[in-house]
Amino acid sequence: MASFDKDSLSNTFIVAVGICLVCSVIVSGIAVALKPQQQLNRELDQKQNILRAAGMLPADSNVDAQGRTVDELFAEFEVRVVDLTTGEYLDDIDPSTFDPIKAARAPETSMALSAEQDIATLRRRENASEVYIMRGEQGIEKLVLPVRGYGLWGTMFGYLALDADLQTISGLGYYNHKETPGLGGEVDNPRWKAAWAGVQLFDSAGQPDVRLVKRRSEASLPAANYEVDALSGATFTTRGVQNMVNFWTGELGFGPFIQRLKPSA
């Protein structure tokens, strides 16, 4: 009768495979069990970024000055999907399941951008996107738009918030980017982000005219209303931010929707 050799190559291989299978089952089980919590965390992070862009939530807190939670504050927003070409609402699309980034990748739900059109370096633009609207007794109080565009090292993803006049920027914030810390990464600097509040978006002809400049114009000059400080030593990131804001508020972005919302439109 042959003796059992526990140190043989075949037995070592069987034990290794068995351990791998057991570990795979455990890891898969944990991943499945944690998936609902991960989804909730993603949704919470999205809400926080929207609220912070709108100036409704401090950067270092999960509650506002009155102690209201993220969910309480976000409940004030109406989430809709809009057709970017016509500016009309698309009531047949559920905002809770719609993914604009995924839509931008599919030819049937997006459009290719020419080099002249593609100032934000997107390649393709989705046909529809989400908007976040907060209404009050006098009408719209805040409008938050998802924006993205290429910086130096990759695409920057964020939210642009407008005040009730749909002309004045309330805030701009990024939740995902690959910019260099200390240079382009200064898009996360609270002081730089705070400088966006009050900047005017559209010129007298109704065209987006935000400019990031090394030297601001005199406060008495009309040009100063459209200017934000450039990021020192980060030319490509600065250009990317400017192009991103002007693209997404222009004719190919949310421009038609914004114009439909304005009383004079």
N, C-alpha and C positions, 0 to 999 in steps of 0.2 A: 504494500500500500504506500503510494507516494505521500511524502510529508508535505504539509502546507507551508509554503514559503511566503510569509507575510511581507518580506522585503523585496519580492520579485517585482520586475518592471510592470507586469500586467496588473498585479494587485495594487501597486502604487498608483497606477493610472486610474483604476476603478474607484479608489478612495478619493482621488483628486476630482474626478468627474462628479462623484456623489456629493462632495462638499460644495462644488460649484453650483450644482442643481439646487441644493438646499438653500444656499445663499441667494440664488436668483429668485427663488420662490419668496423668501423673506423680504428681499428688497422690493420685489414687485408688489407684494402685499402692503408694505409700508407706503409705497408710492400711491397705490389706489386709495388707501385709507386717508392719506394726507391731501389728496387732490381737491376735495371740497374746501378745505381750509386754505390751500394755496390760491384757489380761485377767489375766495373772500379777501385774502390779503392783496391780490392784484386789484380788485375792485376798490378796496379801501385806499390803496396808493393812488389810483386814478382820481378818486374823489378829492383826496388831499391836494393833489397837484392842480386840479381845476379850481378849487377854493382858494389856494394860495395865489394863483395867477390873477384871480378876481379880487385879491386883497381882503378876503373874508376870513383867512386863517393864518395865524403867525407861523413863520417857518420852523420854529422850535417847539411847537405845541400842537396837540390834537384837539384842542378846544379853543373857542374864541374868548374874547374878553368877558362875555356874559356866561361863559361856561357851557355853551352849546356844543354838542359833539359834531363830528364830521357828518354822520348820517342825518342829524337834525338840520344842519346847514345845507347839505346837498339836497335835501327834500324840497328846498325852495326853488330848485332848478327844474325846468321842463326839458326833457331830452328828446330831440327830434332828429330825423334823418331828412336831408334836403338834397334835391337834384342840383348839382353844381352848375349845370348849364342854364337852367331856367330860374333857379333860386326858389323853386316851389317845394313844399313839404311832400315827402313820400310816405303816406300813411300806411302803405302796404308792406313796409319794411319795419321789422321790430328792432329798435335801437339796442335792446339788451343782447341780441345775438349777432348784430351786424358788426363786421370788422372792416373798416375802411382800408387798412394796410393790406389785408388779404385781397380785397376787391381791386386794389391798384395793381396787383400782380397778374390778374386774369384779363386777357384781351377783351373778353365779352362784357366785363364790368368796369372797363377803364379806357382811357385814350392815350395814344402815344403823343409825346410832346416833341415838337421840333426844337432844334438848337436855339432858335430865337425865342421860342416860348418858354423853354426850360431854364429859367434863370435860377431856380432853386435846385437844379440838378436832380430831378426826380425820375426822369425817363418816361414814367407813365403817371397819369393822374386818375384817381378813381372817379367814376361818374357821380357818385353820391358820397356824402360824409355826414358825420354827426355834428350837431350844434347843441349848446347848453344855454338855455334862456331863463333868466330870472325876471319875473314880472312883478310889478307893484300896482298901486292904485292909479298911477299916471301912465302905465304902460311898461315897456321894457326898462329894467334898471341895470341889468348886466347881460352881456352876450360873450360867451367863451367859445373860442374856435380852436380845434386841433390843428397844429401847424408842424411842418417838418421841412428839412432842407439840408443840403450837404455843407459841412464845415470844412475842416482841414483833413481829418482822418476818417470821417464817416458821417452818416446821417444823424442830425440832431432832431429829437422829437420833443414837442412842448405844447403849450397852450397860450394863446393870445386872448386877453380879455379887453372888452370895450365897455365904456360907460353908456349911460342911457341915450346920449346923443348919437351913438354909433359912429362917432368921429374922434372921440378922445380915448386914447389907450389907457386902460386901467392897470394893466400889468402884463408881463411876459415871463414865463418860467419854463425850464426844461426838465424833463424827467428821465431822459436817456440821451447820452452823447458820448463821444470818444475823444473830446478835445483835450489838449495838453494842460495838465494842472499848472496853475500859475500864469498861463497865457490864455489860450482859448477857453480853458476851463473856468475862467473868471465869469462865464455866463451864469455861474452859480453864486457869484458874489452878491450878497444882499444889497449892498450899496449900489451896484450897477443895475440890479433888477429894479430897485426903488426909483431909479432915474427915469424909468419908462412911464411912470404914472403922470398923466397930463399931456403927454406928447400927442400932437395932432396927426391923424392918419392920412386924410385926403386933402389934396390941394384945392384951389378954387375951381378947377375943372372936374373935380370929383375923382381924381386919379390918386392911387397910393403914392406917397412921396416921403416916406420915412428915410432918414439919412443917418448913418453912423459916421461921425466925423472926428478927426483928430483935434480940431479946434472949433468949439462952438461959436456961432454967430453972436453978436451983441444981443442982449435980451430984448432990446427995443425993435430989432429987425424981425420981419415976418418969418424969415428962414429958421429962426431959433425955435419956432413952435414945432418943427418937424425933425429936430436934431436930437441925437443921443450920442454920448461919448463912445468913441471907438474903443475896442479892447487893445490896450498897449501891447505891441509885439505879436499880435495875432491877426494879421491882415486877412488871411483866408477865412477865419472864423467870423471876423467882423463883416466881411463881404457876404458870407453865407447867411448871417442873421438878417442883414438888410434885405437881401434878395428873397429870403423866406417870408418875411413879413409882407413885403410888397407883392409877392406872388399870390399868397393865400388871401389877401384882401382885394386882389385885382379881378379882372374879368374872367380869368381861368380858374380862380379859386372861389372864395365866398362873396366876391363882389356883387354878383347878381342877387344873391340872397340878402345882403346888407341893404342894397338899394330898395328891394321890395319891402323891407321893414321900416324904412324911413318914411315919415308922414308925407314928405313931399314927393315920394316916389310914385 
